[in-house]
Amino acid sequence: MLNVVTPSKALEIIKENFSYPLKTESLSVLSASGRILAEDITADEDIPPFDRTTVDGYAVNARDTYGASENMPAMLKLAGEVLMGEEAGRLPERGSCIKISTGGMMPENSDAAVMVEYTDETFDGMCLCNKSVSPGENVTKRGDDVKKGQTVLERGQRISSSAVGVLAALGKTDISCVKKPVAGIISTGDEIVSASETPAFGKIRDINSVLLCALMQENGCDVISFGIVRDNKDELRNMLEKALSRCDIVLLSGGSSKGARDMTAEIISEKGELLFHGLAMKPGKPTILGKCEKRAVFGLPGHPAAAYFSALRVVLPLIRNITGEKNRVRSGKYILGTDIPSNHGREELIPVRTDGNICYPVYGKSGLVSLLSESDGYIIIDRNREGAYLGEETEVYFTR
């Protein structure tokens, strides 16, 4: 029998044993999408840097339009035009206006803009305003978007395409990002063949390494696949040594349960320290974590779904610990559409699909990958509960 720890205890062990100083590098903002910020980004200037209009029309002093209507328009003297990219100057006098385009700089002494749809120019240089405006109407004030000194993006935030736009607006062309951790993936087992091969009878394709490579890449790692290792202790030991020389974290898939040829725990113990062997979790009970040459080495179950959920539960938190990434977990509250029995004495992860605000379990055995493609995420049933019930509100953790 495995000597298991709870998932919460496993996360404590990870925090205690793998506290890394952040490794950083400077990147062009053009290549920073998807990376993790290593510093807070503060504004060096107000955005926008001047008052500007949000409409095509006329910059006015709002008081000069009060009471204006189609039947009794306000008559304003047209005092010129603000061209895009030029300084606006000022309204020369009360009762005047200046033509302006969307995004143009508002003249001094003006405090609102009248949309062109509510105006008419006359032949004698006057502008008729058919609608009154209030101060600030159709105007974005200096610093309305971002004020100088404001923290706009925080350290640990993953840079999205929209964040790249923010960086460009702030004039940030080079930023400090966290270096990507390198994850090494090793598949083990005499029965495993490459995913590109047609398996002979008794063989199966290597699903796990492909699945885990994709998961690690999605979560900000560079990945090295070390291929398939037979159930041979010397070969596995040599491959682990090779992976440790090149990687920050190593994932061994298969060989983690108690069996005649399951050598992962033994080899990890030889190379370093076995931190735990077994999680009180379904699926994923045989999961292993060791520390070798200050690096994390995980032994994940051979069943694809079990390996996947084990990686979600304990490997991804370690990656976030390495990168300092914040707020990566996406979840939401949903209502269960059916009863879900659970009486295993272990925390249970149940794949679910969502429909509106309802979620339904997606059933399948741990080796079947089809349930992963049919589900939107998963729920967690605590080890001390006997299940979850129809109509109960539960947290869904999204996987896509």
LUMGU-465412 format. One record per residue (C-alpha): residue in three letters; chain; residue number from 1; z, y, x. Coordinates in steps of 0.02 Angstrom, whole numbers, padded with zeros to 5 digits, always signed. Layout:
N
ALA	A	NUM	Z	Y	X
...
END
This chain:
400
MET	A	1	+00000	+00000	+00000
LEU	A	2	-00042	+00176	+00061
ASN	A	3	+00097	+00299	+00096
VAL	A	4	+00031	+00439	-00014
VAL	A	5	+00073	+00624	-00027
THR	A	6	+00040	+00737	-00175
PRO	A	7	-00107	+00858	-00165
SER	A	8	+00014	+01006	-00162
LYS	A	9	+00106	+00926	-00015
ALA	A	10	-00061	+00894	+00070
LEU	A	11	-00102	+01080	+00056
GLU	A	12	+00066	+01124	+00133
ILE	A	13	+00028	+01006	+00278
ILE	A	14	-00141	+01090	+00302
LYS	A	15	-00064	+01264	+00309
GLU	A	16	+00070	+01208	+00431
ASN	A	17	-00049	+01123	+00551
PHE	A	18	-00209	+01223	+00546
SER	A	19	-00178	+01410	+00563
TYR	A	20	-00327	+01477	+00659
PRO	A	21	-00358	+01651	+00731
LEU	A	22	-00517	+01715	+00650
LYS	A	23	-00672	+01703	+00757
THR	A	24	-00785	+01852	+00722
GLU	A	25	-00957	+01916	+00763
SER	A	26	-01055	+02075	+00728
LEU	A	27	-01203	+02053	+00610
SER	A	28	-01340	+02163	+00543
VAL	A	29	-01312	+02198	+00359
LEU	A	30	-01485	+02123	+00329
SER	A	31	-01422	+01952	+00384
ALA	A	32	-01245	+01962	+00316
SER	A	33	-01272	+01896	+00140
GLY	A	34	-01161	+01744	+00107
ARG	A	35	-01047	+01779	+00255
ILE	A	36	-00861	+01821	+00253
LEU	A	37	-00803	+01996	+00297
ALA	A	38	-00684	+02003	+00445
GLU	A	39	-00630	+02183	+00409
ASP	A	40	-00599	+02302	+00266
ILE	A	41	-00746	+02417	+00231
THR	A	42	-00695	+02596	+00194
ALA	A	43	-00805	+02741	+00145
ASP	A	44	-00834	+02876	+00275
GLU	A	45	-00902	+02994	+00143
ASP	A	46	-00906	+03027	-00042
ILE	A	47	-01036	+02930	-00143
PRO	A	48	-01133	+03017	-00213
PRO	A	49	-01116	+03157	-00083
PHE	A	50	-01159	+03292	-00212
ASP	A	51	-01159	+03319	-00400
ARG	A	52	-01321	+03250	-00472
THR	A	53	-01403	+03227	-00640
THR	A	54	-01428	+03060	-00726
VAL	A	55	-01576	+03120	-00832
ASP	A	56	-01739	+03214	-00822
GLY	A	57	-01711	+03384	-00899
TYR	A	58	-01628	+03550	-00861
ALA	A	59	-01469	+03595	-00768
VAL	A	60	-01368	+03718	-00871
ASN	A	61	-01199	+03795	-00894
ALA	A	62	-01136	+03697	-01045
ARG	A	63	-01064	+03854	-01127
ASP	A	64	-01240	+03925	-01143
THR	A	65	-01289	+03781	-01258
TYR	A	66	-01142	+03780	-01378
GLY	A	67	-01202	+03779	-01559
ALA	A	68	-01381	+03740	-01513
SER	A	69	-01483	+03638	-01638
GLU	A	70	-01664	+03611	-01688
ASN	A	71	-01648	+03749	-01817
MET	A	72	-01564	+03869	-01696
PRO	A	73	-01603	+03822	-01515
ALA	A	74	-01519	+03903	-01366
MET	A	75	-01643	+04012	-01271
LEU	A	76	-01621	+03997	-01084
LYS	A	77	-01718	+04081	-00945
LEU	A	78	-01809	+03952	-00835
ALA	A	79	-01757	+03999	-00659
GLY	A	80	-01852	+03869	-00558
GLU	A	81	-01851	+03684	-00517
VAL	A	82	-01748	+03571	-00404
LEU	A	83	-01866	+03457	-00308
MET	A	84	-01803	+03285	-00259
GLY	A	85	-01721	+03282	-00089
GLU	A	86	-01699	+03470	-00083
GLU	A	87	-01541	+03574	-00092
ALA	A	88	-01521	+03647	-00265
GLY	A	89	-01451	+03820	-00233
ARG	A	90	-01369	+03898	-00384
LEU	A	91	-01402	+03958	-00560
PRO	A	92	-01443	+04142	-00537
GLU	A	93	-01354	+04201	-00695
ARG	A	94	-01277	+04152	-00860
GLY	A	95	-01406	+04105	-00989
SER	A	96	-01523	+04025	-00862
CYS	A	97	-01573	+03846	-00823
ILE	A	98	-01662	+03750	-00686
LYS	A	99	-01781	+03604	-00711
ILE	A	100	-01716	+03445	-00630
SER	A	101	-01763	+03260	-00614
THR	A	102	-01652	+03106	-00623
GLY	A	103	-01547	+03094	-00465
GLY	A	104	-01579	+03275	-00417
MET	A	105	-01444	+03387	-00347
MET	A	106	-01356	+03495	-00476
PRO	A	107	-01361	+03682	-00439
GLU	A	108	-01199	+03777	-00411
ASN	A	109	-01130	+03857	-00570
SER	A	110	-01210	+03718	-00676
ASP	A	111	-01098	+03586	-00754
ALA	A	112	-01212	+03486	-00870
ALA	A	113	-01392	+03432	-00897
VAL	A	114	-01495	+03435	-01056
MET	A	115	-01617	+03290	-01077
VAL	A	116	-01799	+03344	-01076
GLU	A	117	-01820	+03263	-01248
TYR	A	118	-01711	+03400	-01323
THR	A	119	-01802	+03546	-01244
ASP	A	120	-01964	+03645	-01257
GLU	A	121	-02035	+03765	-01128
THR	A	122	-02116	+03924	-01194
PHE	A	123	-02263	+04019	-01123
ASP	A	124	-02153	+04166	-01071
GLY	A	125	-02041	+04066	-00952
MET	A	126	-01904	+04021	-01072
CYS	A	127	-01829	+03850	-01114
LEU	A	128	-01773	+03809	-01290
CYS	A	129	-01626	+03687	-01296
ASN	A	130	-01614	+03597	-01463
LYS	A	131	-01449	+03509	-01426
SER	A	132	-01284	+03568	-01358
VAL	A	133	-01203	+03478	-01211
SER	A	134	-01024	+03471	-01149
PRO	A	135	-00964	+03499	-00970
GLY	A	136	-01004	+03346	-00862
GLU	A	137	-01131	+03275	-00985
ASN	A	138	-01274	+03184	-00898
VAL	A	139	-01198	+03221	-00728
THR	A	140	-01124	+03109	-00594
LYS	A	141	-00996	+03208	-00494
ARG	A	142	-00974	+03199	-00306
GLY	A	143	-00866	+03048	-00265
ASP	A	144	-00877	+02975	-00441
ASP	A	145	-00940	+02811	-00367
VAL	A	146	-00839	+02803	-00206
LYS	A	147	-00719	+02928	-00128
LYS	A	148	-00704	+02956	+00058
GLY	A	149	-00571	+02841	+00132
GLN	A	150	-00578	+02719	-00014
THR	A	151	-00578	+02532	+00028
VAL	A	152	-00737	+02467	-00053
LEU	A	153	-00748	+02289	+00013
GLU	A	154	-00600	+02187	+00074
ARG	A	155	-00577	+02073	+00222
GLY	A	156	-00601	+01893	+00166
GLN	A	157	-00731	+01938	+00035
ARG	A	158	-00893	+01839	+00032
ILE	A	159	-01039	+01960	+00048
SER	A	160	-01154	+01952	-00102
SER	A	161	-01323	+02037	-00124
SER	A	162	-01236	+02173	-00223
ALA	A	163	-01110	+02197	-00082
VAL	A	164	-01257	+02217	+00039
GLY	A	165	-01316	+02360	-00073
VAL	A	166	-01144	+02440	-00062
LEU	A	167	-01148	+02426	+00128
ALA	A	168	-01318	+02509	+00133
ALA	A	169	-01255	+02651	+00021
LEU	A	170	-01111	+02678	+00143
GLY	A	171	-01227	+02680	+00293
LYS	A	172	-01151	+02521	+00366
THR	A	173	-01290	+02438	+00465
ASP	A	174	-01182	+02319	+00569
ILE	A	175	-01022	+02236	+00510
SER	A	176	-00893	+02115	+00577
CYS	A	177	-00905	+01943	+00496
VAL	A	178	-00810	+01781	+00519
LYS	A	179	-00903	+01654	+00623
LYS	A	180	-00954	+01502	+00524
PRO	A	181	-00845	+01349	+00555
VAL	A	182	-00943	+01198	+00615
ALA	A	183	-00917	+01042	+00508
GLY	A	184	-00966	+00872	+00575
ILE	A	185	-01012	+00735	+00451
ILE	A	186	-01003	+00550	+00496
SER	A	187	-01043	+00409	+00374
THR	A	188	-00973	+00236	+00410
GLY	A	189	-01013	+00062	+00346
ASP	A	190	-01127	-00085	+00382
GLU	A	191	-01194	-00074	+00204
ILE	A	192	-01256	+00106	+00222
VAL	A	193	-01438	+00151	+00257
SER	A	194	-01523	+00320	+00268
ALA	A	195	-01559	+00409	+00104
SER	A	196	-01745	+00404	+00150
GLU	A	197	-01747	+00213	+00160
THR	A	198	-01772	+00084	+00024
PRO	A	199	-01611	-00018	+00032
ALA	A	200	-01620	-00205	+00060
PHE	A	201	-01518	-00314	-00058
GLY	A	202	-01333	-00279	-00027
LYS	A	203	-01365	-00110	+00053
ILE	A	204	-01345	+00065	-00023
ARG	A	205	-01414	+00235	+00023
ASP	A	206	-01305	+00358	+00116
ILE	A	207	-01261	+00478	-00023
ASN	A	208	-01100	+00546	+00050
SER	A	209	-01165	+00630	+00207
VAL	A	210	-01300	+00722	+00109
LEU	A	211	-01176	+00771	-00027
LEU	A	212	-01044	+00830	+00097
CYS	A	213	-01169	+00925	+00205
ALA	A	214	-01226	+01023	+00052
LEU	A	215	-01047	+01058	-00002
MET	A	216	-00997	+01120	+00171
GLN	A	217	-01151	+01232	+00182
GLU	A	218	-01116	+01304	+00010
ASN	A	219	-00943	+01351	+00071
GLY	A	220	-00993	+01442	+00228
CYS	A	221	-01003	+01307	+00363
ASP	A	222	-01134	+01262	+00489
VAL	A	223	-01156	+01074	+00477
ILE	A	224	-01196	+00940	+00604
SER	A	225	-01237	+00768	+00534
PHE	A	226	-01197	+00629	+00657
GLY	A	227	-01282	+00497	+00552
ILE	A	228	-01219	+00324	+00507
VAL	A	229	-01097	+00224	+00613
ARG	A	230	-01076	+00037	+00589
ASP	A	231	-00906	-00041	+00558
ASN	A	232	-00873	-00052	+00743
LYS	A	233	-00716	+00024	+00818
ASP	A	234	-00792	+00074	+00985
GLU	A	235	-00945	+00153	+00904
LEU	A	236	-00838	+00251	+00781
ARG	A	237	-00719	+00308	+00919
ASN	A	238	-00864	+00368	+01027
MET	A	239	-00945	+00460	+00882
LEU	A	240	-00781	+00545	+00836
GLU	A	241	-00761	+00603	+01017
LYS	A	242	-00936	+00674	+01013
ALA	A	243	-00902	+00764	+00848
LEU	A	244	-00737	+00837	+00911
SER	A	245	-00826	+00912	+01061
ARG	A	246	-00944	+01010	+00948
CYS	A	247	-00855	+01042	+00783
ASP	A	248	-00706	+01133	+00708
ILE	A	249	-00682	+01004	+00571
VAL	A	250	-00741	+00823	+00556
LEU	A	251	-00769	+00726	+00395
LEU	A	252	-00780	+00536	+00408
SER	A	253	-00844	+00458	+00248
GLY	A	254	-00791	+00279	+00212
GLY	A	255	-00667	+00169	+00306
SER	A	256	-00515	+00257	+00235
SER	A	257	-00444	+00124	+00119
LYS	A	258	-00337	-00025	+00171
GLY	A	259	-00455	-00164	+00224
ALA	A	260	-00498	-00280	+00367
ARG	A	261	-00630	-00164	+00439
ASP	A	262	-00556	+00005	+00392
MET	A	263	-00520	+00083	+00560
THR	A	264	-00521	+00270	+00525
ALA	A	265	-00332	+00293	+00518
GLU	A	266	-00307	+00188	+00675
ILE	A	267	-00436	+00285	+00776
ILE	A	268	-00367	+00453	+00719
SER	A	269	-00193	+00398	+00771
GLU	A	270	-00259	+00348	+00942
LYS	A	271	-00345	+00516	+00967
GLY	A	272	-00208	+00626	+00897
GLU	A	273	-00087	+00631	+00749
LEU	A	274	-00106	+00553	+00577
LEU	A	275	-00039	+00684	+00456
PHE	A	276	-00059	+00585	+00296
HIS	A	277	-00145	+00428	+00235
GLY	A	278	-00164	+00433	+00047
LEU	A	279	-00165	+00563	-00091
ALA	A	280	-00075	+00541	-00257
MET	A	281	-00238	+00587	-00341
LYS	A	282	-00374	+00500	-00441
PRO	A	283	-00509	+00489	-00380
GLY	A	284	-00473	+00505	-00194
LYS	A	285	-00316	+00404	-00162
PRO	A	286	-00370	+00335	+00010
THR	A	287	-00399	+00509	+00084
ILE	A	288	-00339	+00534	+00264
LEU	A	289	-00301	+00689	+00367
GLY	A	290	-00271	+00688	+00554
LYS	A	291	-00257	+00815	+00693
CYS	A	292	-00357	+00777	+00850
GLU	A	293	-00377	+00904	+00990
LYS	A	294	-00310	+01038	+00870
ARG	A	295	-00451	+00999	+00749
ALA	A	296	-00441	+00931	+00573
VAL	A	297	-00514	+00757	+00547
PHE	A	298	-00530	+00697	+00367
GLY	A	299	-00559	+00518	+00316
LEU	A	300	-00639	+00526	+00143
PRO	A	301	-00666	+00381	+00022
GLY	A	302	-00831	+00289	+00023
HIS	A	303	-00865	+00314	-00163
PRO	A	304	-00972	+00472	-00178
ALA	A	305	-00878	+00552	-00323
ALA	A	306	-00710	+00512	-00244
ALA	A	307	-00767	+00587	-00078
TYR	A	308	-00831	+00741	-00170
PHE	A	309	-00671	+00774	-00267
SER	A	310	-00563	+00742	-00115
ALA	A	311	-00666	+00871	-00021
LEU	A	312	-00646	+00997	-00163
ARG	A	313	-00459	+00971	-00171
VAL	A	314	-00409	+00971	+00014
VAL	A	315	-00558	+01006	+00128
LEU	A	316	-00616	+01169	+00049
PRO	A	317	-00440	+01246	+00057
LEU	A	318	-00441	+01207	+00243
ILE	A	319	-00608	+01296	+00264
ARG	A	320	-00540	+01448	+00172
ASN	A	321	-00390	+01441	+00289
ILE	A	322	-00509	+01447	+00438
THR	A	323	-00619	+01587	+00371
GLY	A	324	-00487	+01690	+00280
GLU	A	325	-00598	+01689	+00125
LYS	A	326	-00514	+01752	-00034
ASN	A	327	-00549	+01724	-00219
ARG	A	328	-00676	+01585	-00195
VAL	A	329	-00610	+01471	-00333
ARG	A	330	-00697	+01504	-00499
SER	A	331	-00611	+01446	-00656
GLY	A	332	-00589	+01487	-00840
LYS	A	333	-00488	+01439	-00993
TYR	A	334	-00567	+01315	-01114
ILE	A	335	-00512	+01213	-01264
LEU	A	336	-00518	+01024	-01250
GLY	A	337	-00638	+00945	-01373
THR	A	338	-00554	+00774	-01368
ASP	A	339	-00399	+00682	-01310
ILE	A	340	-00397	+00627	-01128
PRO	A	341	-00276	+00486	-01086
SER	A	342	-00199	+00483	-00912
ASN	A	343	-00054	+00375	-00858
HIS	A	344	-00080	+00338	-00673
GLY	A	345	+00068	+00426	-00593
ARG	A	346	-00062	+00524	-00495
GLU	A	347	-00142	+00693	-00518
GLU	A	348	-00308	+00658	-00602
LEU	A	349	-00468	+00760	-00587
ILE	A	350	-00579	+00741	-00739
PRO	A	351	-00761	+00803	-00733
VAL	A	352	-00803	+00905	-00887
ARG	A	353	-00951	+00990	-00966
THR	A	354	-00930	+01153	-01061
ASP	A	355	-01006	+01204	-01227
GLY	A	356	-00958	+01380	-01279
ASN	A	357	-00769	+01388	-01260
ILE	A	358	-00749	+01199	-01278
CYS	A	359	-00746	+01071	-01137
TYR	A	360	-00777	+00884	-01147
PRO	A	361	-00742	+00749	-01018
VAL	A	362	-00888	+00667	-00928
TYR	A	363	-00840	+00486	-00900
GLY	A	364	-00901	+00373	-00760
LYS	A	365	-00835	+00267	-00619
SER	A	366	-00796	+00350	-00454
GLY	A	367	-00951	+00283	-00368
LEU	A	368	-01073	+00354	-00495
VAL	A	369	-01151	+00519	-00444
SER	A	370	-01232	+00546	-00615
LEU	A	371	-01068	+00614	-00684
LEU	A	372	-01074	+00753	-00553
SER	A	373	-01244	+00814	-00610
GLU	A	374	-01191	+00810	-00793
SER	A	375	-01029	+00908	-00768
ASP	A	376	-00999	+01094	-00746
GLY	A	377	-00829	+01073	-00665
TYR	A	378	-00667	+00980	-00681
ILE	A	379	-00491	+00992	-00751
ILE	A	380	-00330	+00934	-00669
ILE	A	381	-00204	+00828	-00763
ASP	A	382	-00033	+00833	-00681
ARG	A	383	+00037	+00668	-00618
ASN	A	384	+00188	+00686	-00733
ARG	A	385	+00085	+00699	-00892
GLU	A	386	+00019	+00556	-00998
GLY	A	387	-00142	+00648	-01038
ALA	A	388	-00215	+00804	-01116
TYR	A	389	-00247	+00829	-01300
LEU	A	390	-00377	+00889	-01423
GLY	A	391	-00361	+01077	-01452
GLU	A	392	-00259	+01106	-01295
GLU	A	393	-00305	+01252	-01183
THR	A	394	-00343	+01199	-01006
GLU	A	395	-00409	+01272	-00843
VAL	A	396	-00586	+01219	-00795
TYR	A	397	-00627	+01234	-00610
PHE	A	398	-00813	+01261	-00592
THR	A	399	-00918	+01166	-00466
ARG	A	400	-01081	+01257	-00500
END
